């Protein structure tokens, strides 16, 4: 069987200086804070930039992403990627 080909560039190199959008749900504030801190550390480790938007709950994440991505595109400064952070606990929400 042939070995899979791998790109020379690593993930860390490909996102250096990239601009990301984080949409974070804060229905569970403590969990949301931990998720955001983890994302911040990950972006700092690869020297990527980010902007964070907070929404009340996980159901608001998709529409907030759509609005922010469209606005950035229309402004001529599109994001290189987007991250959705949230938590839905069965039986709790």
C-alpha positions in Angstrom: 0.0 0.0 0.0 1.3 3.5 -0.9 2.2 5.8 1.9 0.0 8.9 2.2 1.6 12.1 0.9 2.1 14.9 3.4 2.4 18.6 2.6 5.7 20.1 3.7 3.9 23.0 5.5 2.7 22.3 9.0 -0.6 23.6 10.4 1.3 26.0 12.6 3.1 27.6 9.7 0.0 27.8 7.5 -2.0 29.8 10.1 0.7 32.2 11.2 -0.7 35.7 10.9 -4.1 34.4 9.8 -7.2 36.2 11.1 -10.0 34.1 12.7 -13.4 34.7 14.2 -14.4 33.1 17.4 -18.2 33.0 18.3 -18.5 31.9 21.9 -21.8 30.9 23.7 -21.9 31.8 27.3 -25.0 30.0 28.6 -22.6 28.0 30.8 -20.2 30.8 31.7 -17.5 28.7 33.4 -17.3 26.2 30.6 -17.4 29.0 28.0 -14.5 30.8 29.7 -12.4 27.6 29.7 -13.1 27.0 26.0 -12.2 30.6 25.1 -8.9 30.4 27.1 -7.9 27.2 25.3 -8.6 28.8 21.9 -6.6 31.9 22.9 -3.7 29.8 23.9 -3.9 27.8 20.6 -3.9 31.0 18.5 -1.1 32.6 20.5 1.1 29.5 20.0 0.8 29.8 16.2 0.8 33.6 16.1 -2.6 33.8 14.6 -5.0 36.8 15.2 -8.6 36.5 16.3 -11.7 38.5 17.1 -14.2 37.1 19.6 -18.0 37.6 19.6 -20.0 36.5 22.6 -23.6 35.2 22.2 -26.1 34.1 25.0 -26.3 30.4 24.0 -25.4 27.7 21.5 -28.5 28.3 19.3 -27.3 31.8 18.5 -23.8 30.7 17.2 -24.8 29.9 13.6 -26.6 33.2 13.0 -23.8 35.2 14.7 -21.3 33.4 12.5 -23.3 34.2 9.3 -23.7 37.8 10.2 -20.1 38.4 11.1 -18.7 36.5 8.2 -20.9 38.4 5.7 -20.1 41.7 7.3 -16.3 41.0 7.1 -16.6 39.9 3.5 -18.6 43.1 2.5 -16.0 45.2 4.3 -13.2 43.6 2.3 -11.5 42.0 5.2 -12.7 38.4 5.3 -11.7 36.0 8.0 -9.4 33.1 7.2 -11.4 30.8 9.4 -14.1 30.7 12.1 -14.4 28.8 15.4 -17.6 28.1 17.3 -17.3 27.5 21.0 -20.3 26.4 23.1 -21.7 23.7 25.3 -25.1 21.9 25.2 -25.7 19.6 28.1 -28.5 17.0 27.6 -31.4 17.6 29.9 -30.0 20.9 31.1 -30.9 23.4 28.4 
